[in-house]
Amino acid sequence: MAISFNLDGSVTRSPDEIDVQEDLANDLVNHKSHINSGYQELRILRDNELKTSDWTQVPDSPLDSTTKAAWATYRTELRDLPSSAKAPYWFVESDWPKAPGQSDINPEALQFINNHADPTGIGTTSWVGLTTGIIDKNWVDCDPVGLTSTGTGLSKIIGVASTDNILVGDWVRTANGTNIGTVAGIGTTTITLDAVNSVEVPLKITIARVEPQYYAQDRPEFGFTVTPQPYSLVRGGNVNFTINTTNQISDEEFTYEFGGNAIITNDKTGELTISPNGLVGVSTITVGVSTESPADTLILLVNCVGVSGVTTSVGVTTA
């Protein structure tokens, strides 16, 4: 919220303008910084392990030739870590070299791997794409005396108040976005256009330009669906509501609530925990409908922290 204090003592409040392009550009910069920090952390960890094993390669090392060669191989594997396709953050424990005679990797390396675990791969990219688009740059006032339109396929000469910030190739548009033409030449107070449309030139025109444009890419996010079986239920029977999750990396807590006028034999509310198997999870809520239940719709609302509630329903018949 922007606040302006006026000379008459009043205060004007206006909402902040969100520059999506600037936000996406910042996301890209932050991602690159995050990756660079990861390489720096990785190299420090790798260099520390190399230093602690320097003694194995000195001429008077007490190691026999076979053991010394094993240490040399281990050190080469350490040096190769930053060039791995999984660098800097996406190693698993089996990717990290073990020192000769050791059954486990360095505890600091294991901590580094666990701290940056990213099973969904969200951090592998910035999730910001780059394309091109026509972007409105500024408005320009026209001189009514200099307005000329000579028809489709010919040039249009437009007298303008200023040619500052106008480039050859810029699009010239009306207020409603209709293309008048592209700038073919620029004078002191005039611009020449290659006409694309025979339109009346307004007193105010928009200058637009083809520029790189960022866009947000879809990224994997945790979500879930709820599916009933059967979809139509005879009173006195049971229905299974199956919850399926996607992109789940840890245990998730769910709450649920039944609605509608159908009489059920279970509690109307409950809680459950779903643990992932890989990146997906599944759980089923089974509910019975009383033989005394009226014909109605049985509704189930399922909630999970950070995800909008998912509602599903089945019809209850008297047949």
Steps between C-alpha positions, in 0.01 A plus 500: 500500500638839394412800721517859375472802733333785314550875550146540632572253778314210345647158447470298179544125509554300184573129457854398413551412137641152451755476220472135398798523264718644776385231744578222251838653416577507874396134526752419227776698672422337836512154345839566342626632833365189675678272253828696527483474879451126466811464283697706748383285791570183303854604408583597858382161622684322218823698557495422872480128423788531253716681755447232761623237254798689351736289712400188305669627182832634630815308391576370847142390574493182712231350274571215263453561128155339483360703789662817371336445160161449669539834676599665171179367340297627794655848469424507126138417575490787750641743241234390251206579730444862381480381138237237580155539344363487855710791626473697709198389704349183356734229618380196688719313745606239242635773269762615747836317494607302805854517628693172468415266783189702601146361480334841538557842345633796695234611756531861378431385145196305618370806681552710185300248295218475753475877546440547128281198431262593218308188389252693281780682318347843562839659559653364180371796303388857558154418358527824304479480122604760244310583184434814294193719492377841394526726804338843527781747572339846512229734374577772244290809423441571130491837327156519332644712218753231413260203499499328162360166391565385145345155504582134538838395364636853490681717753331707764665819622416593857600827663589434863581719798824309559692219337696426817507130588363398158698244299476374144296179512277612789131428466259795498156426644173669587367509855295183440806311373435525125827497309553806279840393369868460588751783513705512179661842545544763770526876451519785748124527545371230265508127462443303181310175525466190288123479502335178607148638536315792347369659820439849625810613688404617851642798690673267741683186392671213680857402422553127547814294452592134459707414806602197703229411748516271802219262585436269793523130420286238668684336783420181692300570813343280763136423428233237548176368356210318661309234306189313624414141410219440424363833378144398572432330832204293616415574861630233731818472296855633527697745289879537479646848459859463376749784552789502252789744546766617254841662555492399865840498670403460868212389722190716457215549746142504366165584656165405352134576557182340365204715405152462354191343650601139444521306827845341536621237745844663549607819674431809289855634551842343522874528447758286323866502401626402156862394454652517151627203304740665260322827431143374522274394784163333536243445773135398508212617718218244514158613618172315533155644434214401729206302368286782643679768298287715271581528133754785494857591411786395725772766490862463615730800550871421542753759615879508522715790621609717208259345250145613426235259621385232258130411495337194348161337537290191426129462458308286748200316352215315671507205261 
